[in-house]
Amino acid sequence: MRGMIVGMKRAKTVLAGGVAIAAIAVPAIAQAQSRPDQQAFFGLYKELVETNTTLSVGSCTKAAEQIGARMKAAGYRDADITMFSVPDHPREGGMVVILPGSDKKMKPMLLLAHLDVVEAKHEDWVRDPFTLIEEGGYYYARGTMDDKAQAAVWADSMIRFKKEGYTPKRTIKLALTCGEETTFAWNGAQWLTQNKPDLIAAEFALNEGGGGRYDATGKRQLLAMQVGEKAAQNYTFLATNPGGHSSQPVPKNAIYELADAIKAVQGYEFPVKFTDTTRAFFTASAAATGGAMGAAITRLLANPLDAEADALISRDKAMHSTLRTTCVATILNAGHAENALPQRASANVNCRIFPGESVEETRAKLQELAGPTVTVTANVPVRPTAIPTKLDPKIMDPARKLAAKHFPGVPLLPLMSTGATDGIFLQAIGIPVYGAPGIFIDPDGNGTHGLNERLKVESLYAGRDYLYDLVKVYAG
């Protein structure tokens, strides 16, 4: 869940800047699995987490089938459940489940989560990454947070709705997909938008990317609703040369030419831009932070060309990335022999493109920076242009009102993710996507994408209750 982690890091920035937000004590949940509905949820969550869904050896299709069986046991008909995959990616399937609403004039809402997880090597972990272990108030395993917590909550909510006989006014759809964690993998969310757009058509979608944040003492600091995200795109920089013997060097050298191009990218700052979401975020940050930082933010909001204000704010890497497109070299490959002049030198440059800016516009700027001796190409797959999501009161207000009940005193902020999720594919076909708040994480990101991924038990069950109620509020 790239959007979630980046968003929370950005939230950390605001707090570190001196935001006067009172930390709220987290009430202990006695016997988190004491309710029958919690016990049923834990069974689903455990089964999902312990089903390996890595790209290398796992199967999202198996995970989807297991959840589909639970849906049928809850009372969903075959007609309500669509399992999907393609012949050349049989293990990367997913599912769509529909709970029809009573008001046909209301457009549906869509719940989205991904089943796949980042690779995890058993020998590197303290515990088996594919066995759910409860220890010290946390659940440990790959996917406990990203994104199987949300996938389990969404699936569990749909099951509870059916068992309770609940008929929403607005049709509720659930899409569980595969391929979010790997750019070169087959992507189920993208496939649905291109091949089954009517199946997932909705007025809006709730996705990963939001959440909440604890401080270092375990107190709740804030909630976040992700409203928009950047587009992730990789580019290849390539320099070529006839090469020759290293004993007779010449001025034209593929490694040097590539190095010059990469240094040009390092030295370039894309211009400052704002969306409605980032403007609201920075406005709140300026008011709460005060001091030199608050003044700098106010100046930059008034004049995005204020270089001095930009430089001060951009000392914080999260704020820096929230203000603009960013590009950074991540992989280098050059030369073919230690005693030969290089014939090829290439680099991967990873960009996070600000909403409204296209992949081609960014490539053109990179090519300008690289110069004529280095070619810059956009790597496949080419991501859609990120579309700014509307800061809609119909989405934000109910989430805040409900948060005041579940998490008294904890502010809810709109955040644009500097990461990327599958939401970008839904945005491309006109479905606004919001990263739902509710599940809190620690300041270090809970090991997401890294070693010993974990999620606080209290956070999972409290977030589950909040998200269940939030879906009901939106569904009428």
ZISUL-V157235 format. One line per field, one symbol per residue. phi: phi as a letter, one per 40 degrees, with the letter a starting at -180 (. if undefined). Layout:
phi = ???
//
This chain:
phi = .ccccccccccddcccchccbccbccccccfdbccdcccccdccccccccccbcccbcacdccccccdcccccchccdccbbcaabdcbccbcaabbbbcccbcccccbbbbabccbcdacdccccbccbbcbcaggbcbicgdbbbcccdcccccccccdcccgcbcccdbbbbbbbhccbccccbcccccccbbcccbdacabbbchchabccccgccbabbbcbgacccabbbcbbbacgicccbcbccbdcccccccccccdccbcccabbdcccccccccccccggcccccccccccaccccccdcccccccccdcccacbbacbabaagbacbbcccaabacbcbbccdgccccdcccccccccgccbcbbcccccccccbdccccdcccccccccccccbdgccbbcbccccabcdcccdcbgbcbbccchccbcdcgggcgbcfdaacddcccccdcccccccccccg
//
